[in-house]
Amino acid sequence: MSARIYLLGAGAFAVGTSAYVVSGVLPDVSSELHVSLTAAGQLATAFSLSYAVGAPILSTLTGRWERRTLLIAALVLAALGNLIAAVATDYSVLIVGRVVAAFGAAVYTPAATLFATGLLPPEERGRAVAIVFGGLTFALVLGVPAGSLLGPTLGYKGVFALITAVAVLVAIVERAALPKLAAPPVVGLRERFAGVADRRVQIILAMTVLAVLGAFSVYIYIVPLLKHTAGLTGNATGILLLLYGVGAVLGNLIGGRATDRFGSLRTLLVLLVGITAVVGTLDLTTTTEIGAGAALFVWGMFTWAFNPPIQNLLLELGGGLLISLNASAIYLGAGLSAVVGGLVIQAIGVGYLPLLASVLSLVVLGLLYMLWRDPGLQRVEELEREEDIYLTAAAD
């Protein structure tokens, strides 16, 4: 596996940390800028929705750019957004910084995914996607705890300044280490969205939105949920979140390898059954520290194994044009999760969040069944596996 792929994952880590770290500095933002915790929480929503809207539009506007240049520019834009956040003295400027950082991430993640798949042979495409998204999972593992640990010492401004420095450093290294890669044929915004007319693409994007919505509506509020189910607070919660993150990293790698070996549809079926079972029983399994640790580890593993097979399905159906749309779907689900989860808590209580997530997971399973009945997609999967087997045998 080329070391350059891991460098692309490092860039994903930089822009992903920008997205996740805000959860760990919300109290600091609330206190210093004299806004409510709810208002501070909208920093995450602003990032997610800006990413969702920006990904397809910015991918179209930068379609003629040489790919390495595009990656560097995206990292610089993300760094600029975090720099704005680092020097912000009022809430509105901080929001602007979050939007700018989101635009940089919206360009980087799809471009890095396609760059990675272009560096490796087809039979390793699933693993290439997994490594790029592995950067995002490491951001999840380290981002929230880093914000919580560094916030009291550095302040939220210092935390955003540190992310700025990381993004700039990765940009410099990528500029030196990555080869130039010509832009693919230019695609207009209308053509980019043309793939959405495919019913199968609509189903896959809906699966992404609903799966992310279900997962993050629980994860965002996992701290009050653990307090509700097991009375856990403080360091115990931090350790449990770390276990979730370790499971997420492992799951992302397993998802990529399983996709290459068994195909996207079979992998998704196993994952969704597992997610439904695990999240649907969280209120029962998280009543003790040991049970909560095991449940969060397995939940993180199943949840973050979901991305590689979904991305691979879209690559099979429409190539790289659909990747930015799936990135938008991911962040749309994340942006909605705080709102939906908050409404559930206000209406019936935090203990019902796992039920919400399990219901959404069942809906995603139903959508997968609709895909499974499509003979054309089944044939695409079979041809992909046959090609991978042939290429692997030829290489041996």
C-alpha positions as CSV (number, residue, x, y, z in Angstrom):
1,M,0.0,0.0,0.0
2,S,1.5,3.3,-1.1
3,A,2.6,5.7,1.7
4,R,1.0,8.5,-0.3
5,I,-2.4,7.1,0.5
6,Y,-1.7,7.5,4.2
7,L,-0.6,11.1,3.5
8,L,-4.0,11.7,1.9
9,G,-5.6,10.2,5.1
10,A,-3.5,12.7,7.1
11,G,-5.1,15.5,5.2
12,A,-8.6,14.0,6.0
13,F,-7.5,13.9,9.6
14,A,-6.7,17.6,9.5
15,V,-10.0,18.7,8.0
16,G,-12.0,16.2,10.0
17,T,-10.5,17.4,13.3
18,S,-11.7,20.8,12.4
19,A,-15.3,19.4,12.2
20,Y,-15.2,17.3,15.4
21,V,-13.1,19.3,17.8
22,V,-15.8,22.0,18.3
23,S,-17.8,19.5,20.5
24,G,-14.9,19.5,23.0
25,V,-14.7,23.3,23.3
26,L,-18.3,24.3,23.5
27,P,-18.2,25.3,27.2
28,D,-15.2,27.5,26.5
29,V,-16.9,29.2,23.5
30,S,-20.1,29.7,25.5
31,S,-18.2,31.3,28.4
32,E,-15.9,33.5,26.5
33,L,-18.4,34.8,23.9
34,H,-21.3,34.9,26.3
35,V,-23.6,32.7,24.3
36,S,-25.7,29.8,25.3
37,L,-24.5,26.2,24.9
38,T,-27.3,25.7,22.4
39,A,-25.9,28.6,20.3
40,A,-22.4,27.3,20.6
41,G,-23.6,24.0,19.4
42,Q,-24.8,25.6,16.2
43,L,-21.1,25.9,15.2
44,A,-21.2,22.2,14.4
45,T,-24.4,22.6,12.5
46,A,-23.0,25.5,10.5
47,F,-20.0,23.4,9.5
48,S,-22.0,20.4,8.6
49,L,-24.6,22.2,6.5
50,S,-22.0,24.4,4.8
51,Y,-20.1,21.2,3.8
52,A,-23.3,19.6,2.5
53,V,-24.1,22.5,0.3
54,G,-20.6,23.3,-0.7
55,A,-19.3,19.9,-1.7
56,P,-21.1,19.5,-5.1
57,I,-20.9,23.2,-6.0
58,L,-17.2,23.6,-5.2
59,S,-16.3,20.3,-6.9
60,T,-17.9,21.7,-10.1
61,L,-16.2,25.1,-9.8
62,T,-12.8,23.5,-9.3
63,G,-13.3,20.8,-11.9
64,R,-10.5,22.1,-14.2
65,W,-7.9,22.2,-11.5
66,E,-4.9,19.9,-11.4
67,R,-5.7,17.5,-8.6
68,R,-2.6,18.0,-6.4
69,T,-3.1,21.8,-6.6
70,L,-6.7,21.3,-5.6
71,L,-5.8,19.3,-2.6
72,I,-3.3,21.9,-1.4
73,A,-5.8,24.7,-2.0
74,A,-8.4,22.9,0.0
75,L,-6.1,22.4,2.9
76,V,-5.1,26.1,2.8
77,L,-8.8,27.1,2.8
78,A,-9.5,24.8,5.7
79,A,-6.5,26.4,7.5
80,L,-7.8,29.9,6.8
81,G,-11.2,29.0,8.3
82,N,-9.6,27.7,11.4
83,L,-7.4,30.8,11.6
84,I,-10.4,33.0,11.4
85,A,-12.0,31.0,14.3
86,A,-8.7,31.3,16.2
87,V,-8.8,35.1,16.1
88,A,-12.5,35.6,16.4
89,T,-13.7,37.9,19.1
90,D,-17.4,37.5,18.5
91,Y,-19.8,34.8,17.6
92,S,-20.6,35.9,14.1
93,V,-16.9,35.9,13.1
94,L,-16.5,32.5,14.6
95,I,-19.5,31.2,12.5
96,V,-17.8,32.7,9.4
97,G,-14.6,30.8,10.2
98,R,-16.6,27.5,10.6
99,V,-18.2,28.0,7.2
100,V,-14.8,28.7,5.5
101,A,-13.2,25.7,7.1
102,A,-16.2,23.5,6.0
103,F,-15.7,24.7,2.4
104,G,-12.1,23.6,2.5
105,A,-13.1,20.2,3.9
106,A,-15.9,19.9,1.3
107,V,-13.3,20.2,-1.5
108,Y,-10.6,18.0,0.1
109,T,-12.4,14.9,1.2
110,P,-14.0,13.9,-2.2
111,A,-10.8,15.0,-4.1
112,A,-8.6,12.9,-1.8
113,T,-10.8,9.9,-2.1
114,L,-10.6,10.0,-5.9
115,F,-6.9,10.7,-5.8
116,A,-6.3,7.7,-3.6
117,T,-8.3,5.3,-5.9
118,G,-6.3,6.6,-8.8
119,L,-3.0,5.6,-7.1
120,L,-3.9,2.0,-6.6
121,P,-5.2,-0.9,-8.8
122,P,-8.9,-1.6,-8.9
123,E,-8.7,-4.6,-6.6
124,E,-7.5,-2.3,-3.8
125,R,-10.0,0.5,-4.3
126,G,-12.0,-0.3,-1.2
127,R,-9.0,-0.2,1.0
128,A,-7.9,3.1,-0.5
129,V,-11.2,4.7,0.3
130,A,-11.0,3.2,3.8
131,I,-7.6,4.8,4.4
132,V,-8.8,8.3,3.5
133,F,-11.8,7.9,5.7
134,G,-9.5,6.4,8.3
135,G,-8.2,10.0,8.6
136,L,-11.7,11.1,9.5
137,T,-12.1,8.3,12.0
138,F,-8.9,9.3,13.7
139,A,-10.2,12.8,13.8
140,L,-13.2,11.4,15.6
141,V,-11.1,9.4,18.0
142,L,-8.8,12.4,18.9
143,G,-10.8,15.5,18.0
144,V,-13.4,15.5,20.7
145,P,-11.0,14.3,23.5
146,A,-8.4,16.8,22.3
147,G,-10.8,19.7,22.5
148,S,-11.8,18.7,26.0
149,L,-8.2,18.2,27.2
150,L,-6.6,21.2,25.4
151,G,-9.5,23.6,25.7
152,P,-8.9,24.5,29.4
153,T,-5.2,25.1,28.7
154,L,-5.1,26.7,25.3
155,G,-8.7,28.1,25.1
156,Y,-10.8,27.5,22.0
157,K,-8.7,30.0,20.1
158,G,-5.5,28.0,20.8
159,V,-7.2,24.8,19.8
160,F,-8.3,26.3,16.4
161,A,-4.8,27.7,15.9
162,L,-3.3,24.3,16.5
163,I,-5.6,22.8,13.8
164,T,-4.5,25.6,11.5
165,A,-0.8,24.6,11.9
166,V,-1.6,20.9,11.3
167,A,-3.5,21.7,8.1
168,V,-0.6,23.9,6.8
169,L,2.0,21.3,7.7
170,V,0.1,18.6,5.8
171,A,-0.3,20.9,2.8
172,I,3.4,21.5,2.7
173,V,4.2,17.7,2.9
174,E,1.6,16.8,0.2
175,R,3.0,19.5,-2.1
176,A,6.4,17.8,-1.8
177,A,5.3,14.1,-1.8
178,L,2.3,13.8,-4.1
179,P,2.6,13.5,-7.9
180,K,0.7,15.8,-10.2
181,L,-2.6,14.4,-11.4
182,A,-4.5,15.8,-14.3
183,A,-8.1,16.9,-13.8
184,P,-10.8,14.5,-15.1
185,P,-13.0,15.7,-17.9
186,V,-14.9,18.9,-16.8
187,V,-18.4,18.3,-15.5
188,G,-21.0,21.0,-15.2
189,L,-23.2,21.3,-12.1
190,R,-26.2,19.9,-14.1
191,E,-24.3,16.9,-15.3
192,R,-22.9,16.4,-11.8
193,F,-26.4,16.1,-10.4
194,A,-27.6,14.1,-13.4
195,G,-26.6,10.9,-11.6
196,V,-29.2,11.6,-9.0
197,A,-31.9,10.8,-11.6
198,D,-30.8,7.1,-11.2
199,R,-33.2,5.6,-8.7
200,R,-30.3,3.5,-7.3
201,V,-28.2,6.6,-6.5
202,Q,-31.2,8.2,-4.8
203,I,-31.5,5.1,-2.6
204,I,-27.8,5.0,-1.7
205,L,-27.7,8.7,-0.8
206,A,-30.9,8.3,1.3
207,M,-29.2,5.4,3.0
208,T,-26.2,7.6,3.8
209,V,-28.3,10.5,5.2
210,L,-30.4,8.2,7.4
211,A,-27.5,6.1,8.6
212,V,-25.5,9.1,9.7
213,L,-28.6,10.8,11.2
214,G,-29.3,7.7,13.3
215,A,-25.6,7.3,14.4
216,F,-24.9,10.9,15.2
217,S,-28.3,11.6,16.9
218,V,-27.0,9.2,19.6
219,Y,-23.3,10.0,19.5
220,I,-23.7,13.7,19.9
221,Y,-25.7,13.1,23.1
222,I,-23.7,10.0,24.2
223,V,-22.5,11.8,27.4
224,P,-25.9,12.5,28.8
225,L,-27.1,9.1,27.6
226,L,-24.3,7.3,29.6
227,K,-25.2,9.4,32.6
228,H,-28.8,8.4,32.2
229,T,-28.1,4.7,31.8
230,A,-25.1,4.1,34.1
231,G,-24.5,7.3,36.0
232,L,-21.2,7.7,34.2
233,T,-19.4,11.1,34.1
234,G,-15.9,12.6,33.8
235,N,-12.9,10.4,33.0
236,A,-15.0,7.3,32.7
237,T,-16.9,8.8,29.8
238,G,-13.7,9.9,28.1
239,I,-12.4,6.4,28.2
240,L,-15.6,5.0,26.7
241,L,-15.5,7.6,23.9
242,L,-11.9,6.4,23.2
243,L,-13.1,2.8,22.9
244,Y,-15.8,3.9,20.5
245,G,-13.1,5.7,18.4
246,V,-10.8,2.6,18.4
247,G,-13.7,0.5,17.2
248,A,-14.4,3.1,14.5
249,V,-10.8,3.0,13.2
250,L,-10.9,-0.8,13.2
251,G,-14.3,-0.9,11.5
252,N,-13.3,1.4,8.8
253,L,-10.4,-0.8,7.8
254,I,-12.5,-4.0,8.0
255,G,-15.2,-2.3,5.9
256,G,-12.7,-1.6,3.2
257,R,-11.3,-5.1,3.1
258,A,-14.7,-6.7,3.3
259,T,-15.9,-4.6,0.4
260,D,-13.0,-5.7,-1.8
261,R,-13.6,-9.4,-0.9
262,F,-17.4,-9.8,-0.6
263,G,-18.8,-6.8,-2.5
264,S,-20.7,-3.8,-1.2
265,L,-24.2,-5.2,-0.9
266,R,-23.2,-8.2,1.2
267,T,-21.0,-6.1,3.4
268,L,-23.7,-3.6,4.0
269,L,-26.2,-6.3,4.9
270,V,-24.0,-7.6,7.6
271,L,-23.2,-4.1,8.9
272,L,-26.8,-2.9,9.0
273,V,-28.0,-6.0,10.9
274,G,-25.2,-5.5,13.4
275,I,-25.8,-1.7,13.8
276,T,-29.6,-2.3,14.3
277,A,-28.9,-4.9,17.0
278,V,-26.2,-2.9,18.8
279,V,-27.8,0.5,18.8
280,G,-31.3,-0.9,19.6
281,T,-30.0,-2.4,22.9
282,L,-27.8,0.5,24.0
283,D,-30.1,1.3,26.9
284,L,-29.7,-2.2,28.2
285,T,-26.0,-2.8,27.5
286,T,-24.7,0.6,28.8
287,T,-25.9,0.1,32.4
288,T,-22.4,-0.8,33.6
289,E,-18.9,0.5,32.6
290,I,-17.8,-2.8,31.2
291,G,-21.1,-3.2,29.2
292,A,-20.9,0.3,28.0
293,G,-17.3,-0.1,26.8
294,A,-18.0,-3.3,24.9
295,A,-21.2,-1.8,23.4
296,L,-19.5,1.4,22.3
297,F,-16.5,-0.4,20.8
298,V,-18.8,-2.7,18.7
299,W,-21.1,0.1,17.7
300,G,-18.2,2.3,16.5
301,M,-16.8,-0.7,14.6
302,F,-20.1,-1.5,12.7
303,T,-21.0,2.2,12.2
304,W,-17.7,3.3,10.6
305,A,-17.4,0.2,8.5
306,F,-20.4,1.6,6.6
307,N,-18.5,4.2,4.5
308,P,-16.3,2.1,2.2
309,P,-19.0,-0.1,0.8
310,I,-21.3,2.9,0.2
311,Q,-18.5,4.8,-1.5
312,N,-17.7,1.8,-3.6
313,L,-21.3,1.4,-4.7
314,L,-21.3,5.0,-6.0
315,L,-18.0,4.5,-7.8
316,E,-19.5,1.4,-9.5
317,L,-22.6,3.4,-10.6
318,G,-21.2,6.7,-11.6
319,G,-17.5,7.0,-10.9
320,G,-16.1,10.0,-9.1
321,L,-19.0,12.3,-9.9
322,L,-21.1,10.9,-7.1
323,I,-18.5,11.0,-4.4
324,S,-19.0,14.7,-3.6
325,L,-22.8,14.2,-3.4
326,N,-22.3,11.4,-0.9
327,A,-20.0,13.6,1.1
328,S,-22.9,16.2,1.2
329,A,-25.2,13.4,2.3
330,I,-22.9,12.5,5.2
331,Y,-22.8,16.1,6.5
332,L,-26.5,16.7,5.9
333,G,-27.2,13.7,8.1
334,A,-24.7,15.0,10.7
335,G,-26.2,18.5,10.5
336,L,-29.7,17.2,11.1
337,S,-28.7,14.9,13.9
338,A,-28.2,17.5,16.6
339,V,-31.6,19.0,15.8
340,V,-33.5,15.7,15.6
341,G,-31.8,14.3,18.7
342,G,-32.5,17.5,20.6
343,L,-36.2,17.3,19.7
344,V,-36.4,13.7,20.9
345,I,-34.8,14.6,24.2
346,Q,-37.2,17.5,24.7
347,A,-40.2,15.4,23.8
348,I,-39.6,12.0,25.5
349,G,-36.1,12.0,27.0
350,V,-32.5,11.0,26.2
351,G,-33.2,7.4,26.9
352,Y,-35.2,7.1,23.7
353,L,-32.4,8.1,21.4
354,P,-31.3,4.4,20.8
355,L,-34.8,3.6,19.8
356,L,-34.8,6.4,17.2
357,A,-31.4,5.2,15.8
358,S,-32.6,1.6,15.6
359,V,-35.8,2.6,13.7
360,L,-33.7,4.6,11.3
361,S,-31.3,1.6,10.8
362,L,-34.3,-0.6,10.0
363,V,-35.4,1.9,7.3
364,V,-31.9,1.8,5.9
365,L,-32.1,-2.0,5.8
366,G,-35.3,-1.6,3.8
367,L,-33.6,0.6,1.3
368,L,-30.8,-1.9,1.0
369,Y,-33.4,-4.6,0.2
370,M,-34.6,-2.4,-2.6
371,L,-31.1,-2.2,-4.0
372,W,-30.6,-6.0,-3.6
373,R,-33.6,-6.6,-5.9
374,D,-32.0,-4.6,-8.7
375,P,-30.5,-7.1,-11.1
376,G,-28.3,-4.5,-12.8
377,L,-26.6,-3.6,-9.6
378,Q,-26.1,-7.2,-8.7
379,R,-24.5,-7.8,-12.1
380,V,-22.2,-4.8,-11.6
381,E,-21.1,-6.3,-8.2
382,E,-20.4,-9.7,-9.8
383,L,-18.3,-8.2,-12.6
384,E,-16.3,-6.1,-10.1
385,R,-15.5,-9.2,-8.0
386,E,-14.6,-11.2,-11.1
387,E,-12.3,-8.4,-12.3
388,D,-10.7,-8.2,-8.9
389,I,-10.1,-11.9,-8.8
390,Y,-8.6,-11.9,-12.3
391,L,-6.3,-8.9,-11.5
392,T,-5.2,-10.5,-8.2
393,A,-4.4,-13.8,-9.9
394,A,-2.5,-12.0,-12.7
395,A,-0.4,-10.1,-10.1
396,D,0.5,-13.3,-8.4
